[in-house]
Amino acid sequence: MSQLIDKLYKHNAIVYKVLLFLLTAGSIVYLFPRGGQFKYDFALGKAWQYDNLYSPFDFAIYKGDDEIEKEKEDLTIESKKYFAFDDDIRRDVIAQYKEQIDRAPASDSLTVKDVEELRKRGVSIVNLIYQYGFINESAVEANGNSRDEVVVLRKGNSVEDILFSKLVQSEDILLVIDQKTQDLSEHKQQLILNALASAVKPNVSFDEKFTNKELEEKIKTISYTKGMVSEGELIIEKGGIIEGERYHMLRSYEQASQSTIWSKSNYSWILSGYGVLVSLALLMLLLFLMRYRPDIFNNNNKVTFIFFNVFVMILVQTLVVKANIDYVYVVPLSILPIVLKAFFDARLGLFTHVLTVLLLGFIVPNSFEFIYLHIIAGIVTILTVSELYKRANLFISIGQITLIYMITYLAFSIIKEGNADQIKWLYFGLFAANGLLSFLAVFFIYFYEKLFGLVSDVTLLELSNTNSKLLRDLNEKAPGTFQHSMQVANLAEAAANEIGANSMLVRTGALYHDIGKMVNPMYFTENQSTGVNPHNDLSPKDSARIILDHVINGIEIAKKNNLPDRIIDFIRTHHGTSVTYYFYKTELENNPSGEVDIKKFQYQGPIPFSKETAILMMCDAAEAASKSIKEPTAHKIDELIDRIIEKQKNDNQFINSDITFREIEKIKKIIKNKLMNIYHLRVEYPD
C-alpha cells in the first residue's frame, strides 16, 4: 500500500491530468443530448447520396413546423370571439334614467303626463340599446372593427351567436336616440338626451379568458401527423432531390429512428460511443500539448485552464440550445481562440477551437453548417486578432469576424433555398450580438489572469511602463543597470520582431531581468560612477557569489512584487548555466597548483526554454560586452557578437529553446546593426 502511495505521489502530475481528463470528458458527455445520432446525413434541396431507402418499420409522417404554424394561424383567424353580456347594467341604467326624468319640474310646457311619456319613451330606447348589448371601445378594438363577423355573446351560462354589427357602439347611441324621439319637441328630446347621456354605459365586454380557452381547445385537436409509411415502403431513391413530401418523410424517419435507438437497453452503448468520441478529441489536445507545447503540458495549471475553457464553451452553447434553438449562433465561440492566443499562441488557440466546435456538432442542429461557419470564423479570429493592448485592433478584428459570419451564413442559405427570399434575417442580428459579446474576451482575460496566474499582452504593456514602482526603484538604486536594461529591451524587441517571437513579452522580460542588482548595485560595473571597484577588496569567490546572487535576489524581488511567472522566467534564465569567467580566471591564477570548483563560479540556470528567453540571453551578453570596446568599429562589433553567441551555442545554452540556427543568425544581424547605430561616430562640430 505504501509503495502504491509513493508511486502516486511521484507521478502526481500524471495522476492529476488523468483525473482532469476523465472529469472533463464525463462532464461533456453529460451535456450531450439524450438521443442517438441518425446514420444518414441529408439537407433540404440536396440529392440523396445513399442507396434507395426503404422503411424498416411503420412510422407516422410528421408535419413540418411551417404547416403546424399555418394551421394555428388559420384556427386563430377562424376561432369565434367571446363577449360577456351584463344585464344588470341595463336595469341600473333604466333606474338611473327614471330618476333623472323624475327630477324634471312640472310646468306649463311639461305636464305630469308628459313626464310619464318621457319615462316610457326613454325606457324603450334603453331596451332597444341593450337588446343585444352596448359594447365598450376596448372590445371593439379586440374584434378588429370587423362588423360582419359572427361572435359569441355569453349571458350567464347560455351563449348565443350574433352578428357583431348588432351590438351597439358609442357612435350608434345618438342615432338611436334621434330616431326614437323625432316626433317629440326639441325640449323633450333634449331632456331624454341629457338623462340618457349620464346613465347609459357599455354592458358588453370582450371575454379574453373564454376566447383563449376556445382557441386552445381547437389547437389541441390539431394532428401533428399526416399519414403513415409502411414497412418496406420506398422513402427516397438514390439521387432523388430531398424536398417536399420526401423531406418530411426523412425527418419523420429520423425522429422515429432516434426514439427507437435511444432505449434503456441501448443507453449504456450510446453513452460509451459518446465517451469514446469525446475522449479522442481531448486526447488529441493532450497529445498536441505534449508534442508541440511541452512547457504547457508540464504545467497542470495551464492544462486545467485550457480544459476549463473548452468545457465552459460547450456548457454555454448547450444551455442556449436547450433554452431556444433559434439563438444557436448568439454564443461568441470566438472568445476561446482570442483568450488562448492572448495567453499562449495562435496555433494552440486554433487547434483547441476546432476540437471544441467538432464536439459541439453533437449538440446543435445543422451540424455541418455550424461547424463550417465557426471554424472559418475561428481562422479569421486567429489571423486578425493581435496586440490586444491596442484597443482599435480588437474592434477591427471582431468587425471582420462578424462580417465573415454573415457572408458564410448568406452563402449557406442561398445554397439550401436556391434564392435569397427565405433568409432568416434574425440570424444577422444574432451575429451582430455575437460580435458585441465577443468583447467580453477582454473581461475574461483579466479574470483568468487573476484566477490562473497567467499573463497577457495587456498586462505586459502595463508592466513595461518604466514609471511603474519597481522600475522607478531600479532607476533610483541602480541607474546604470536601468539604462542597460532599457538598451537590452530595445535590442531584444527588434530581434523578436525579426523572427516572429513575442516582442512585448521579451521587452518586458528584458526590463526586469536585472532587478536583483538593486541589492548590491555598486558591485556591478555599470553602476560604479566613482571609479571605485569594491571587488578589489574581495576574493574572487566572494565576488562571484555576489554576482551570481543577483539572479536569486531578482527572483525574490519579483515574487515579492507579484510579477508573473513568465517574467520571472527571464530573470532565472538570462545567464543560463554560464560561468562568471573573469572571477573564475582570477581564482585559477591565484591557485596555480590547486583545484578550483567551477560550480562556485557558475549560474544555477535553468537555460533558456523559449525563443524569447534565448533572445534575451544573446542581447544581454552582447550589450554588456559592447561596453568593453574602447574604440568601437563595425569590424570589432562583428567579431565580438559572433564570439559571444558562438560561445553560448557551444555551451548548449539554446538546446531547450526551440530556436533555429537561421533565427540565431537573424538575431545576430539585428544586434550588430543596432549596436553600430548606437556607437557610430558623429561629425565633430566646430568651436
C-alpha positions as CSV (number, residue, x, y, z in Angstrom):
1,M,0.0,0.0,0.0
2,S,2.8,2.4,0.9
3,Q,4.5,1.6,-2.4
4,L,1.4,2.5,-4.3
5,I,1.1,5.8,-2.4
6,D,4.8,6.5,-3.2
7,K,4.2,5.9,-6.9
8,L,1.1,8.1,-6.9
9,Y,3.0,10.9,-5.1
10,K,5.9,10.5,-7.5
11,H,3.7,10.7,-10.6
12,N,1.2,13.2,-9.1
13,A,1.3,15.4,-12.2
14,I,0.2,12.5,-14.5
15,V,-2.4,11.3,-12.0
16,Y,-3.9,14.9,-11.9
17,K,-4.0,15.0,-15.7
18,V,-5.8,11.6,-15.9
19,L,-8.4,12.8,-13.3
20,L,-8.8,16.1,-15.1
21,F,-9.2,14.2,-18.4
22,L,-11.9,11.9,-17.0
23,L,-13.8,14.7,-15.3
24,T,-13.9,16.9,-18.4
25,A,-14.9,14.0,-20.7
26,G,-17.6,12.9,-18.3
27,S,-19.0,16.4,-17.9
28,I,-19.1,17.0,-21.7
29,V,-20.8,13.6,-22.3
30,Y,-23.4,14.5,-19.7
31,L,-24.2,17.7,-21.7
32,F,-24.8,15.7,-24.9
33,P,-28.5,15.3,-26.0
34,R,-30.3,12.1,-24.8
35,G,-30.7,10.6,-28.3
36,G,-28.7,8.5,-30.7
37,Q,-27.2,10.0,-33.9
38,F,-29.1,9.4,-37.2
39,K,-27.0,7.4,-39.5
40,Y,-27.9,9.4,-42.6
41,D,-26.8,13.0,-43.4
42,F,-29.2,15.0,-45.5
43,A,-30.3,18.5,-46.2
44,L,-33.2,20.2,-47.9
45,G,-32.7,20.7,-51.6
46,K,-29.7,18.3,-51.8
47,A,-29.6,15.0,-53.6
48,W,-29.9,11.7,-51.7
49,Q,-26.3,10.3,-51.8
50,Y,-27.1,6.8,-50.4
51,D,-28.8,3.8,-51.9
52,N,-32.6,3.5,-52.2
53,L,-34.0,3.9,-48.7
54,Y,-36.8,1.6,-47.7
55,S,-38.6,1.9,-44.3
56,P,-37.6,-0.8,-41.9
57,F,-40.7,-0.3,-39.8
58,D,-44.1,1.5,-39.8
59,F,-43.9,5.2,-38.8
60,A,-46.1,8.3,-39.0
61,I,-45.2,11.3,-41.2
62,Y,-44.9,14.4,-39.1
63,K,-46.0,17.8,-40.4
64,G,-43.4,20.5,-40.7
65,D,-43.2,23.4,-38.3
66,D,-44.4,25.7,-41.0
67,E,-47.5,23.6,-41.6
68,I,-48.3,23.5,-37.9
69,E,-47.9,27.2,-37.6
70,K,-50.1,27.8,-40.6
71,E,-52.8,25.6,-39.1
72,K,-52.6,27.5,-35.8
73,E,-52.9,30.8,-37.6
74,D,-55.9,29.7,-39.6
75,L,-57.6,28.5,-36.3
76,T,-56.8,31.8,-34.7
77,I,-58.5,33.6,-37.6
78,E,-61.5,31.3,-37.7
79,S,-62.0,31.0,-34.0
80,K,-65.0,32.9,-32.7
81,K,-64.5,35.7,-30.1
82,Y,-66.5,35.6,-26.9
83,F,-68.2,38.7,-25.4
84,A,-69.7,38.8,-21.9
85,F,-73.2,40.4,-21.5
86,D,-74.2,42.0,-18.2
87,D,-78.0,42.6,-18.0
88,D,-77.7,44.2,-14.5
89,I,-76.3,47.3,-16.2
90,R,-79.5,47.7,-18.3
91,R,-81.6,47.7,-15.2
92,D,-79.3,50.1,-13.5
93,V,-79.5,52.4,-16.5
94,I,-83.3,52.3,-16.5
95,A,-83.5,53.1,-12.8
96,Q,-81.0,56.0,-13.2
97,Y,-82.8,57.4,-16.2
98,K,-86.2,57.4,-14.4
99,E,-84.6,59.2,-11.5
100,Q,-83.2,61.8,-13.8
101,I,-86.6,62.3,-15.6
102,D,-88.5,62.5,-12.3
103,R,-86.3,65.4,-11.3
104,A,-87.6,67.4,-14.2
105,P,-90.1,70.0,-12.7
106,A,-93.7,70.0,-14.0
107,S,-94.6,73.3,-15.7
108,D,-96.9,74.7,-18.4
109,S,-94.7,73.2,-21.0
110,L,-94.1,69.9,-19.2
111,T,-97.1,68.2,-17.5
112,V,-97.1,65.2,-15.3
113,K,-98.4,63.2,-18.3
114,D,-95.5,64.4,-20.4
115,V,-93.1,63.3,-17.7
116,E,-94.7,59.8,-17.7
117,E,-94.4,59.7,-21.5
118,L,-90.8,60.7,-21.3
119,R,-90.2,57.9,-18.8
120,K,-91.8,55.3,-21.1
121,R,-90.0,56.6,-24.2
122,G,-86.6,56.6,-22.5
123,V,-87.1,53.0,-21.2
124,S,-88.0,51.8,-24.7
125,I,-84.8,53.5,-26.0
126,V,-82.7,51.8,-23.3
127,N,-84.3,48.4,-24.0
128,L,-83.5,48.9,-27.7
129,I,-79.9,49.9,-27.0
130,Y,-79.4,46.9,-24.7
131,Q,-81.4,44.4,-26.9
132,Y,-78.1,42.8,-28.0
133,G,-75.8,44.9,-25.9
134,F,-73.8,48.1,-25.8
135,I,-70.1,47.2,-26.4
136,N,-67.2,49.2,-25.0
137,E,-64.3,50.6,-27.1
138,S,-61.7,48.1,-26.0
139,A,-63.9,45.2,-27.0
140,V,-64.4,46.9,-30.4
141,E,-60.6,47.0,-30.8
142,A,-60.3,43.4,-29.7
143,N,-62.6,42.4,-32.6
144,G,-60.6,44.3,-35.1
145,N,-63.6,46.5,-36.1
146,S,-65.0,43.7,-38.3
147,R,-68.8,44.4,-38.1
148,D,-69.8,41.4,-40.3
149,E,-68.2,38.8,-38.1
150,V,-70.2,36.3,-36.1
151,V,-69.3,36.5,-32.4
152,V,-70.5,34.6,-29.3
153,L,-72.5,36.5,-26.7
154,R,-72.3,34.9,-23.3
155,K,-75.2,35.6,-21.0
156,G,-74.6,33.8,-17.7
157,N,-74.4,30.1,-18.6
158,S,-76.0,30.5,-22.0
159,V,-74.3,31.5,-25.3
160,E,-75.7,33.0,-28.5
161,D,-74.1,33.6,-31.9
162,I,-74.9,37.0,-33.3
163,L,-73.5,39.4,-35.9
164,F,-71.1,41.8,-34.4
165,S,-72.9,44.6,-36.2
166,K,-76.0,44.1,-34.0
167,L,-74.0,45.3,-30.9
168,V,-74.5,49.0,-30.3
169,Q,-71.3,51.0,-30.4
170,S,-70.7,54.5,-29.0
171,E,-71.2,56.3,-32.3
172,D,-74.6,54.5,-32.7
173,I,-76.1,55.9,-29.5
174,L,-77.0,59.3,-30.8
175,L,-78.5,57.9,-34.0
176,V,-80.8,55.5,-32.0
177,I,-82.0,58.3,-29.7
178,D,-82.6,60.7,-32.6
179,Q,-84.7,58.0,-34.5
180,K,-86.9,57.3,-31.4
181,T,-87.5,60.9,-30.5
182,Q,-88.2,62.6,-33.8
183,D,-91.9,63.1,-33.0
184,L,-91.1,65.0,-29.8
185,S,-90.5,68.6,-29.2
186,E,-86.9,69.9,-29.1
187,H,-87.2,70.5,-25.4
188,K,-88.3,66.9,-24.7
189,Q,-85.6,65.5,-27.0
190,Q,-83.0,67.4,-25.0
191,L,-84.4,66.1,-21.7
192,I,-84.2,62.5,-22.9
193,L,-80.7,63.0,-24.4
194,N,-79.3,64.6,-21.2
195,A,-80.8,61.9,-19.0
196,L,-79.5,59.0,-21.1
197,A,-76.1,60.6,-21.6
198,S,-75.4,60.4,-17.9
199,A,-76.9,57.0,-17.4
200,V,-76.0,54.8,-20.5
201,K,-72.8,52.8,-20.2
202,P,-71.5,49.7,-22.0
203,N,-72.6,46.3,-20.8
204,V,-70.8,44.0,-23.3
205,S,-67.0,43.4,-22.9
206,F,-64.5,41.1,-24.6
207,D,-64.2,37.8,-22.8
208,E,-60.5,37.1,-23.3
209,K,-60.5,34.1,-21.0
210,F,-63.2,32.2,-22.8
211,T,-61.9,33.2,-26.2
212,N,-58.4,31.8,-25.4
213,K,-59.8,28.7,-23.9
214,E,-61.8,28.0,-27.0
215,L,-58.7,28.6,-29.2
216,E,-56.6,26.3,-27.0
217,E,-59.2,23.5,-27.3
218,K,-59.1,23.8,-31.0
219,I,-55.3,23.8,-31.2
220,K,-55.2,20.7,-29.1
221,T,-57.2,18.9,-31.9
222,I,-54.5,19.7,-34.5
223,S,-52.9,16.5,-35.8
224,Y,-49.2,16.6,-35.9
225,T,-49.0,13.8,-38.4
226,K,-50.3,13.5,-42.0
227,G,-50.2,9.8,-43.0
228,M,-48.1,6.7,-42.4
229,V,-45.2,5.0,-44.1
230,S,-45.5,1.2,-44.1
231,E,-42.6,-1.2,-43.5
232,G,-40.8,-1.9,-46.8
233,E,-42.2,1.3,-48.5
234,L,-39.7,3.3,-50.5
235,I,-38.9,6.6,-48.7
236,I,-36.5,8.0,-51.3
237,E,-34.5,6.7,-54.2
238,K,-30.7,7.2,-54.8
239,G,-30.1,10.6,-56.4
240,G,-33.5,11.9,-55.6
241,I,-33.9,15.5,-54.6
242,I,-34.7,16.0,-50.9
243,E,-37.7,18.3,-51.0
244,G,-41.4,18.5,-50.2
245,E,-43.0,15.3,-49.0
246,R,-39.7,13.3,-49.3
247,Y,-38.1,15.8,-46.9
248,H,-40.9,15.4,-44.3
249,M,-40.7,11.6,-44.7
250,L,-37.0,11.6,-44.0
251,R,-37.4,13.9,-41.0
252,S,-40.1,11.7,-39.6
253,Y,-38.0,8.6,-40.2
254,E,-35.1,10.3,-38.4
255,Q,-37.3,11.0,-35.3
256,A,-38.7,7.5,-35.3
257,S,-35.2,6.0,-35.6
258,Q,-33.8,8.1,-32.7
259,S,-36.7,7.2,-30.4
260,T,-36.1,3.5,-31.3
261,I,-32.4,3.7,-30.8
262,W,-32.4,5.6,-27.5
263,S,-33.9,2.9,-25.3
264,K,-32.9,1.7,-21.9
265,S,-31.2,-1.3,-23.4
266,N,-29.1,0.9,-25.7
267,Y,-28.4,3.7,-23.2
268,S,-25.0,2.4,-22.0
269,W,-23.9,1.6,-25.5
270,I,-24.7,5.1,-26.8
271,L,-23.1,6.7,-23.8
272,S,-20.0,4.6,-24.4
273,G,-19.9,5.8,-28.0
274,Y,-20.1,9.4,-27.0
275,G,-17.5,8.8,-24.3
276,V,-15.0,7.4,-26.9
277,L,-15.5,10.3,-29.3
278,V,-15.2,13.0,-26.6
279,S,-12.1,11.2,-25.1
280,L,-10.5,11.0,-28.5
281,A,-10.9,14.8,-29.0
282,L,-9.5,15.6,-25.6
283,L,-6.7,13.1,-26.1
284,M,-5.7,14.8,-29.3
285,L,-5.5,18.1,-27.4
286,L,-3.2,16.5,-24.7
287,L,-1.0,14.9,-27.4
288,F,-0.7,18.2,-29.2
289,L,0.4,19.8,-25.9
290,M,2.8,17.0,-25.1
291,R,4.4,17.0,-28.6
292,Y,4.4,20.7,-29.5
293,R,3.9,22.6,-26.3
294,P,5.7,20.6,-23.6
295,D,6.1,23.6,-21.3
296,I,2.3,23.9,-21.2
297,F,1.8,20.2,-20.9
298,N,4.0,20.0,-17.9
299,N,2.1,22.8,-16.2
300,N,-1.1,21.4,-14.7
301,N,-2.4,24.9,-14.0
302,K,-2.3,25.7,-17.8
303,V,-3.7,22.4,-18.8
304,T,-6.6,22.9,-16.4
305,F,-7.1,26.4,-17.8
306,I,-7.4,25.0,-21.4
307,F,-9.8,22.2,-20.4
308,F,-11.9,24.6,-18.3
309,N,-12.4,26.9,-21.3
310,V,-13.4,24.1,-23.6
311,F,-16.0,22.8,-21.1
312,V,-17.3,26.3,-20.5
313,M,-17.9,27.0,-24.2
314,I,-19.7,23.6,-24.6
315,L,-21.8,24.3,-21.5
316,V,-22.9,27.8,-22.6
317,Q,-23.7,26.6,-26.1
318,T,-25.7,23.6,-24.7
319,L,-27.7,25.9,-22.4
320,V,-28.6,28.3,-25.3
321,V,-29.7,25.3,-27.5
322,K,-31.9,24.0,-24.7
323,A,-33.4,27.4,-24.0
324,N,-34.1,28.5,-27.6
325,I,-32.6,26.7,-30.6
326,D,-33.1,29.8,-32.7
327,Y,-30.3,31.6,-30.8
328,V,-27.7,28.9,-31.6
329,Y,-25.4,31.5,-33.2
330,V,-25.5,34.1,-30.5
331,V,-22.8,32.3,-28.4
332,P,-19.5,34.0,-29.0
333,L,-17.2,31.0,-29.6
334,S,-14.5,33.3,-31.0
335,I,-13.7,34.2,-27.4
336,L,-12.0,30.8,-27.0
337,P,-9.2,31.4,-29.7
338,I,-8.9,35.1,-28.6
339,V,-8.2,34.1,-25.0
340,L,-5.9,31.2,-25.8
341,K,-3.9,33.3,-28.3
342,A,-3.6,36.1,-25.7
343,F,-2.1,33.7,-23.1
344,F,-0.3,31.2,-25.4
345,D,-0.1,31.2,-29.2
346,A,-2.2,31.2,-32.3
347,R,-1.6,27.6,-33.2
348,L,-2.8,26.2,-29.9
349,G,-5.8,28.6,-30.0
350,L,-6.9,27.4,-33.4
351,F,-6.4,23.7,-32.6
352,T,-8.4,23.9,-29.4
353,H,-11.2,25.9,-31.1
354,V,-11.5,23.4,-33.9
355,L,-11.8,20.5,-31.4
356,T,-14.4,22.4,-29.4
357,V,-16.5,23.1,-32.5
358,L,-16.3,19.5,-33.6
359,L,-17.6,18.4,-30.2
360,L,-20.5,20.9,-30.4
361,G,-21.5,19.2,-33.7
362,F,-23.2,16.6,-31.5
363,I,-25.4,19.2,-29.8
364,V,-26.5,21.7,-32.4
365,P,-28.8,21.2,-35.4
366,N,-27.4,21.5,-38.9
367,S,-24.1,20.4,-37.5
368,F,-22.1,20.7,-40.8
369,E,-23.2,24.3,-41.3
370,F,-22.5,25.1,-37.7
371,I,-19.0,23.5,-37.8
372,Y,-18.0,25.1,-41.1
373,L,-19.2,28.5,-40.0
374,H,-17.4,28.5,-36.7
375,I,-14.2,27.0,-38.0
376,I,-14.0,29.7,-40.7
377,A,-14.7,32.4,-38.0
378,G,-12.1,30.8,-35.8
379,I,-9.4,31.0,-38.5
380,V,-10.3,34.7,-39.1
381,T,-10.0,35.3,-35.4
382,I,-6.5,33.8,-35.2
383,L,-5.4,35.7,-38.3
384,T,-6.8,39.1,-37.3
385,V,-6.7,39.4,-33.5
386,S,-3.3,40.6,-32.4
387,E,-1.8,43.1,-29.9
388,L,-4.9,43.2,-27.7
389,Y,-3.4,46.1,-25.8
390,K,-4.2,48.2,-28.8
391,R,-8.0,48.8,-28.4
392,A,-8.6,49.5,-32.1
393,N,-7.3,46.1,-33.1
394,L,-10.0,44.2,-31.2
395,F,-12.7,46.4,-32.7
396,I,-11.5,45.9,-36.2
397,S,-11.0,42.1,-35.7
398,I,-14.4,41.5,-34.2
399,G,-16.0,43.5,-37.0
400,Q,-14.2,41.3,-39.6
401,I,-15.3,38.1,-37.7
402,T,-19.0,39.3,-37.6
403,L,-18.8,40.1,-41.4
404,I,-17.5,36.6,-42.1
405,Y,-20.3,35.0,-40.1
406,M,-22.9,36.9,-42.1
407,I,-21.3,36.2,-45.5
408,T,-20.9,32.5,-44.7
409,Y,-24.5,32.1,-43.5
410,L,-25.8,34.0,-46.6
411,A,-23.9,31.6,-48.8
412,F,-25.4,28.6,-47.0
413,S,-28.9,30.0,-47.2
414,I,-28.7,30.6,-50.9
415,I,-27.4,27.0,-51.5
416,K,-30.2,25.5,-49.4
417,E,-33.1,27.6,-50.7
418,G,-31.9,28.4,-54.2
419,N,-32.5,32.1,-53.7
420,A,-32.3,34.8,-51.1
421,D,-36.0,35.0,-50.4
422,Q,-36.0,32.6,-47.4
423,I,-33.1,34.1,-45.5
424,K,-33.7,34.4,-41.7
425,W,-32.8,38.0,-41.1
426,L,-32.9,37.2,-37.3
427,Y,-29.6,35.4,-37.7
428,F,-27.9,38.6,-38.9
429,G,-29.0,40.3,-35.6
430,L,-27.7,37.2,-33.8
431,F,-24.3,37.5,-35.5
432,A,-24.2,41.2,-34.5
433,A,-25.0,40.3,-30.9
434,N,-22.3,37.6,-31.2
435,G,-19.8,40.2,-32.2
436,L,-20.7,42.5,-29.3
437,L,-20.5,39.6,-26.8
438,S,-17.0,38.8,-28.2
439,F,-15.8,42.0,-26.5
440,L,-16.2,40.0,-23.2
441,A,-12.9,38.4,-24.1
442,V,-11.2,41.4,-22.5
443,F,-13.0,40.8,-19.2
444,F,-12.2,37.0,-19.4
445,I,-8.6,37.7,-20.0
446,Y,-8.4,39.9,-16.9
447,F,-10.4,37.4,-14.9
448,Y,-8.2,34.4,-15.9
449,E,-5.0,36.4,-15.1
450,K,-6.2,36.6,-11.5
451,L,-7.7,33.1,-11.3
452,F,-4.9,31.1,-13.0
453,G,-1.9,33.4,-12.6
454,L,-1.4,33.9,-16.4
455,V,-0.2,36.9,-18.2
456,S,-1.5,38.6,-21.4
457,D,-0.1,41.3,-23.7
458,V,-2.4,43.8,-21.9
459,T,-0.6,43.1,-18.6
460,L,2.8,43.1,-20.3
461,L,2.0,46.6,-21.6
462,E,1.2,47.7,-18.0
463,L,4.4,46.1,-16.7
464,S,6.6,47.6,-19.4
465,N,5.7,51.1,-18.2
466,T,9.0,52.5,-16.9
467,N,7.1,54.6,-14.4
468,S,6.0,51.6,-12.5
469,K,7.1,51.4,-8.9
470,L,9.6,48.6,-9.3
471,L,11.3,50.1,-12.4
472,R,11.4,53.5,-10.6
473,D,13.2,51.8,-7.7
474,L,15.7,50.2,-10.1
475,N,16.4,53.6,-11.7
476,E,17.0,55.2,-8.4
477,K,19.1,52.5,-6.8
478,A,20.9,51.2,-9.8
479,P,20.7,53.8,-12.6
480,G,23.4,52.1,-14.7
481,T,21.6,48.8,-14.6
482,F,18.3,50.6,-15.5
483,Q,19.9,52.1,-18.6
484,H,21.5,48.7,-19.5
485,S,18.0,47.1,-19.2
486,M,16.5,49.7,-21.5
487,Q,19.2,49.1,-24.1
488,V,18.7,45.3,-23.9
489,A,14.9,45.8,-24.1
490,N,15.3,47.7,-27.4
491,L,17.7,45.1,-28.8
492,A,15.5,42.2,-27.8
493,E,12.3,43.8,-29.1
494,A,13.9,44.3,-32.5
495,A,15.3,40.8,-32.6
496,A,11.9,39.3,-31.6
497,N,10.1,41.2,-34.4
498,E,12.6,39.9,-36.9
499,I,12.0,36.2,-36.1
500,G,8.3,36.5,-35.2
501,A,8.6,36.0,-31.5
502,N,6.5,37.8,-28.8
503,S,8.2,41.2,-28.8
504,M,6.0,42.6,-26.0
505,L,6.9,39.6,-23.7
506,V,10.7,39.8,-24.4
507,R,10.8,43.6,-24.0
508,T,9.0,43.4,-20.6
509,G,11.3,40.5,-19.5
510,A,14.3,42.5,-20.5
511,L,13.3,45.5,-18.4
512,Y,13.1,43.3,-15.3
513,H,15.9,40.8,-15.9
514,D,18.5,42.5,-13.7
515,I,16.3,43.9,-10.9
516,G,18.3,41.7,-8.5
517,K,21.2,44.1,-8.9
518,M,19.3,46.6,-6.6
519,V,20.5,44.6,-3.6
520,N,24.2,45.4,-4.2
521,P,24.3,47.9,-7.1
522,M,27.8,49.1,-6.6
523,Y,29.3,45.6,-7.2
524,F,28.2,45.9,-10.9
525,T,30.4,47.9,-13.3
526,E,27.6,49.9,-14.9
527,N,26.7,51.5,-11.5
528,Q,30.3,52.4,-10.5
529,S,30.2,56.1,-11.2
530,T,33.1,57.0,-8.8
531,G,35.7,54.7,-10.3
532,V,36.0,52.7,-7.0
533,N,35.6,49.0,-7.5
534,P,34.5,47.2,-4.3
535,H,35.6,43.8,-5.8
536,N,39.2,44.9,-5.2
537,D,38.7,44.2,-1.5
538,L,37.1,40.8,-2.0
539,S,38.3,37.3,-3.0
540,P,37.3,36.0,-6.5
541,K,34.9,33.5,-4.8
542,D,33.2,36.2,-2.8
543,S,32.9,38.5,-5.8
544,A,31.5,35.6,-7.9
545,R,29.0,34.8,-5.2
546,I,27.7,38.4,-5.1
547,I,27.4,38.5,-8.9
548,L,25.7,35.1,-9.1
549,D,23.3,36.1,-6.3
550,H,21.7,38.9,-8.4
551,V,19.6,36.2,-10.1
552,I,18.3,34.7,-6.8
553,N,17.8,38.3,-5.5
554,G,15.9,39.2,-8.6
555,I,13.6,36.2,-8.3
556,E,12.8,37.1,-4.7
557,I,12.1,40.8,-5.5
558,A,9.9,39.7,-8.5
559,K,7.8,37.4,-6.3
560,K,7.6,40.0,-3.6
561,N,6.2,42.4,-6.1
562,N,3.8,39.8,-7.7
563,L,5.4,39.7,-11.1
564,P,4.0,37.0,-13.3
565,D,5.9,33.7,-13.7
566,R,6.5,34.4,-17.4
567,I,8.5,37.5,-16.4
568,I,10.4,35.7,-13.6
569,D,11.4,33.1,-16.3
570,F,13.6,35.8,-17.9
571,I,15.3,36.6,-14.6
572,R,16.0,32.9,-14.0
573,T,17.3,32.1,-17.5
574,H,19.1,35.2,-18.8
575,H,22.5,33.8,-17.7
576,G,21.6,30.1,-18.1
577,T,24.4,27.9,-16.7
578,S,27.2,30.2,-17.9
579,V,30.3,31.0,-15.8
580,T,31.5,34.3,-14.3
581,Y,34.6,33.8,-16.4
582,Y,36.6,36.8,-15.1
583,F,36.5,35.8,-11.4
584,Y,36.9,32.1,-12.3
585,K,40.1,33.0,-14.3
586,T,41.4,35.1,-11.4
587,E,40.8,32.3,-9.0
588,L,42.8,30.0,-11.3
589,E,45.7,32.5,-11.4
590,N,45.6,32.7,-7.6
591,N,45.7,28.9,-7.2
592,P,48.0,27.6,-10.0
593,S,48.6,24.3,-8.2
594,G,45.2,23.8,-6.5
595,E,41.9,22.7,-7.9
596,V,39.1,25.2,-8.4
597,D,35.5,24.2,-8.2
598,I,33.9,25.7,-11.3
599,K,30.4,25.3,-9.9
600,K,31.1,28.1,-7.3
601,F,31.5,30.4,-10.3
602,Q,28.6,29.1,-12.4
603,Y,25.0,30.3,-12.5
604,Q,22.4,27.7,-11.4
605,G,20.2,28.1,-14.5
606,P,18.0,26.9,-16.0
607,I,19.0,27.5,-19.5
608,P,16.5,29.4,-21.8
609,F,13.5,27.3,-22.8
610,S,11.7,29.6,-25.3
611,K,12.7,31.8,-28.2
612,E,12.1,34.9,-26.1
613,T,14.4,33.9,-23.2
614,A,17.1,32.9,-25.7
615,I,16.8,36.3,-27.4
616,L,17.3,38.0,-24.0
617,M,20.4,35.9,-23.2
618,M,22.0,36.9,-26.5
619,C,21.1,40.6,-26.3
620,D,22.1,40.9,-22.6
621,A,25.5,39.5,-23.2
622,A,26.1,41.4,-26.4
623,E,25.0,44.8,-24.9
624,A,27.1,44.3,-21.8
625,A,30.2,43.2,-23.7
626,S,29.9,46.0,-26.2
627,K,30.7,48.5,-23.4
628,S,34.2,46.9,-23.1
629,I,35.2,48.0,-26.6
630,K,37.3,51.1,-26.3
631,E,37.2,52.2,-29.9
632,P,34.1,50.5,-31.4
633,T,34.1,49.8,-35.1
634,A,31.9,47.7,-37.3
635,H,34.6,45.0,-37.5
636,K,35.2,44.9,-33.7
637,I,31.4,44.7,-33.0
638,D,31.0,41.9,-35.6
639,E,33.8,39.9,-34.1
640,L,32.5,40.4,-30.5
641,I,28.9,39.4,-31.2
642,D,30.0,36.3,-33.2
643,R,32.3,35.3,-30.4
644,I,29.8,35.7,-27.6
645,I,26.9,34.0,-29.3
646,E,29.0,31.2,-30.7
647,K,30.3,30.5,-27.1
648,Q,26.7,30.4,-25.9
649,K,25.8,27.9,-28.6
650,N,28.9,25.8,-27.9
651,D,27.9,25.8,-24.2
652,N,24.5,24.3,-25.2
653,Q,22.6,27.3,-23.8
654,F,19.9,27.1,-26.6
655,I,19.2,23.4,-26.8
656,N,15.8,23.8,-25.0
657,S,14.7,27.0,-26.6
658,D,13.2,25.7,-29.9
659,I,15.2,28.3,-31.8
660,T,16.8,27.5,-35.2
661,F,20.3,28.4,-36.5
662,R,18.7,30.6,-39.1
663,E,16.9,32.6,-36.5
664,I,20.1,32.9,-34.4
665,E,21.8,34.4,-37.5
666,K,19.0,36.9,-37.9
667,I,19.2,37.9,-34.3
668,K,23.0,38.4,-34.6
669,K,22.5,40.6,-37.6
670,I,19.9,42.8,-35.8
671,I,22.1,43.1,-32.7
672,K,25.1,44.2,-34.8
673,N,23.1,46.8,-36.7
674,K,21.6,48.2,-33.6
675,L,24.9,48.4,-31.7
676,M,26.6,50.0,-34.7
677,N,23.9,52.6,-34.8
678,I,24.5,53.2,-31.0
679,Y,28.3,53.5,-31.3
680,H,28.5,55.3,-34.7
681,L,30.9,58.3,-34.7
682,R,29.3,61.8,-35.0
683,V,30.7,64.6,-37.1
684,E,32.8,66.9,-34.9
685,Y,31.2,70.3,-34.6
686,P,33.5,73.3,-35.0
687,D,34.0,75.6,-31.9
